[in-house]
Amino acid sequence: MTAGPGPPEPARARLPRGRVSPEALARAHGDAREGLDWLGREPEVGATPAYLVARAVARFVLFVVFRFRIRCEGREHLPRGGFILMGAAHRGWMDPFLVLHALPSTPRAWFLGGAASVFASPWREWLTRRVGGLLPVWRGGIGIDQHVRSARAVLDAGGVFVQMPEGTVSGPPGRIGPFRTGAALIALRTGAPIVPFAMAGTDELYLGHRMASRILPATTVAELLGRDWDGVVPAADSREEIALARRLSDALAAQLGPAVVALRPWTEDPPSRPRRLRGWLTWLFLARGRLDR
């Protein structure tokens, strides 16, 4: 007698939102690897064929289908590679595309991004790993050491390591929100040049919407901390290191805040302008919430 089909494969558990433990992530997804451990290779700096195809498709969709307009200022301030780009205000899924629009295709930019969105479906995870450019981060307590390792791998290869210091898309439109210390800690431990990158207009999206970005002159940890800093980076994970990271975050915010405010007016349309597909485009790759954040 022929045996019948076995029990169906259990469906992949839906990942919980918000702050979760690595153990819960491992149960839901199968593992909770981040960064280079998940990527399984060294980050590419050259533009691979898969990346160039993805970039061309994205530009067609964004600029032809959605008719978005992006104004970018300050490209002359970009170093040749091997730097950290700090972007704010982080208000929507278009922010990484504003960064990529401002940067050349080579050297490649690599982002620290939310792992939950990457692993929302098997095809999205496969495509993200194939194209590259994203090093997933779980929102949970796995630690910063492997993110520093990822940053060093990108920087040592001459790439661009991109971080959004606010760490979330929620915040006031047209101005920056509080910076978290993680981005500053990575900057302190790597000592890489820092390029502040201001963005505006990504909190609300609709057909034909305008967005703006500005690349500020490259700086360093020493320049941001000023003459009062003795040049000594405290021991890793010490209270002194956290305090210095907060101070560095405040200095970055002081540079980016006024730039974001200055960019905002160009992105605003009068109330009479039609905002076609506003709800759908604004939340295309985000969990829905209030349009006014």
N, C-alpha and C positions, 0 to 999 in steps of 0.2 A: 504493500500500500504506500502510495506516494505521500510524503509529509506535506502538509499545507504550508503556506507562507508563514514565516515567523512574525513576531510582533513588529509593528512599525517602529522605525527609528524615532527616538524622542526628539521633539522639536527643540531647537536651541533656545535656551531661556532668554527672556527679554532682559536686557541690562538695566539695573536700577539707575535712576537719575540722582543727581546730587552727590554728596560725599559718601563714599562707600569704602569698605575695607578691601584690601587686595584679595583676601580669602573669598569674599562674596563675589568679586569679579572672576576669580578663577572658577568658582562653581558655575557661574552664569555663562562664561565664554569658553572655558577650557584652560585658559591661562590668563595671566595678567601682565604679560611682558610689555615693555615700553621701549621707545627709542630704538637704538641700534640693536638691542636684543630682539625686538620684533622684526626689524628690517632684515636682519640676517646678512648684511653686507656693508661695506664702507659706502658712505654717501657720495654719489657722483657729483662732480663739479661741472663737467661738460654737459651740453644739451644732448640727451639721447634722442633717438628717433621717436620713441614713445612719448617723451616729454614735448617734443616739437609738435607732434600731431595733436596732443591734448591742448597745448597752448593755442594752436591755430583754431581748433574747434571752439574753445572757450571764448576767444576774441570774436569769432563769428556770432556766437549766441549773444554775448553781452552787448556788442556794438551794432550788430545788424538786426538781430531778432528783438532784443529788448531796447535797443536804441539808447543805451546809456552813454553819457558823456563824462569823461574824466579829464580834469585839468591837473597837470603835474608841474610843479615848479622845483627848481634846484637840482636837476640831474648833474650839473657840473660839480656838485659837492661829493659825488660818489667816489670812494676809493676803488681801487682795482679789484679788490676781493679780500677775504680774510677779516671780515668785520661783523659786528653784531648790529642789526637794525632793530631799534626799539620803536614800535608803532602805537600811536594813540591819536584820537579816541577810538577804541574798539567797540563798534556798535552794531555790526551785522556780518552776514556771511560774505559780503563783498570786500571786506577789508583785505584778505589775502590777495584778491585780484587787483586791488589798488597798488599793493606792494609789487606784484609781478608786472603790472603795467609800467611802474616807475623804473624797474630794474631791467638790464639787458638779459637775454636768454642765457648768457654765460658771463660770469660764473653763476651756477645755480643757487637759488634760495631754498633753504630748508626751514620749515616751520615746526615749532612745538604746537601740537594741536590736540583737541579733545578726542580721546580714544573711543568714547561711546558712539560718536557719529561715524567714525571710521568702521567700527565693527557692527554697525546697524544691520548690515546684510553681508553675506559671503562675497558677492560680486564687488561690493564697494571696497571691502578689504583687499581683495585680489587686485583691483584696479589701482588702489592707492600704493600698494607695494610695487606693482609693475612700473607705474609712472615715476614714483618717487617724489620727494619734495616735502613729505610730512613725516614727522617722528611723533607717534601718538603718546599722549600722556593720560594716565588715569587720574581722575579726581579722587584721591584717596590717601594716603600716607605712605606711599612707596618710597619716598625720599628723593633728594635732589642730586645725589652723586651720579647716577646714570645719565641725568640730563646734562650735567657738566661734561661727562664723557662724550655724549653726543655732540655737544657744542664744540669741544676741542677737535673732534674728528672732522667736522665741517670746516672749522676755521683753519686747521692745519693743512687741509686740502686746498685752501684758497677760496672757499665758498662763502655764502652769506647766511648767517644764523639769525632767524627772525623770531622776535618775541613780542607779545602784547602785554606790557606790564600790568594792565588792569586785570587781566586774567578772565574776563567775562564780557559778554556783549551788553549786559545791563548797565545802565548809567545815564546821566543827563545828556540830552542831545545838544550838540554844539559846544561842549566843554568836556574836559577830562574828568574821570572819577578817581578814586583812591588807587594808588599803585600798590601791588603786592611786592613782597621782597624777593621772590624767587628769581625774577629776571636780573635784579641787581646783584644777587649772590653769584649767578653765573658770570656776570660781567666782572665781578671782583676776582673770582677764582681763575678766569681765563686771561684777564688783562688785555683783552682785544680792543681795538678801536671801536667806538660806538657812534652810530649814525642815528640821530633822532628823526623820526618820520611822523609828521602830523597828517591826520585824515579828518575829513568832515563830509557829511551828507549820506552816510551809509545806514543811518538808523531807520529810514523810511524809503522804500524803493517802489517805483512805478515806471511805466513805459516812458522813455525819454528823460529820465531823471538825471540830474547833474551831481557829480561828486568831485571832490578836490583833494589833492595831497601836496605836501611840501617837504622836500628833503632838506634838513638843516645841516650846517657844516659838521663834519666829523669831529668828534671830541674823544677824550680819554677819561678814565676813572680819576686820574690825578687832577685833570682840569675841572671836572665836575665837582670834586670834593674841595678844591681850592687850597690855598696856602696853609690853612689850619690843619690839614691832614699831614701826618708825619711820614706817609708813604708805606706804612706797615699794614699788611693785611692780616687780621687776627686769625687765630686757629679756626679751622673749619668747625661749624656747628656750635661755636661759642656764642655767648651773649654779646660779646664785643663785635663779632662778625655780623650778627643780626642788626645791631645798632648802626653799624657802618653801612649796611645795605639799606636800611631805612633812610639814612642821610643821603645816600646816592640816589635813591628813588625820588626823594624830595627835590634834589637838584635837577633830575631829568624832567620831573613834572613842571618845574619852574620854566624850563625851556619849551616844552611841548604845549603847555596850557595856552599861552598867548597865541601861538601859531594856529592852534585848532580854532580858537575864537575868531581869528582874522580870516580863516578860510570859510567859515560857516555861511556868511551872507551870500556868497556866489552860488551856493548850492540850494538856496531857498527860492521857491516859486510862489507867486501870489496865490491866495486862496481860491481864486477863480479858475486856476489851471486844472484841467482834468487829471485825475490821478488813477489812470486805468491800471487794473490788476494790482493795486496797491497791497491789499492784504496777502494775495498769493505770492507776489515777488518778495515782499518784506520777510515773510516767514518760509521761504522756499526750502532752506536747509536748516531751519531753526525750529525749536519747540515754540508753539504759539504763545503769545502773551500780549500785554498791553502795548499799543503802538507808541504811547508816550513814555514807555519804559517806567 
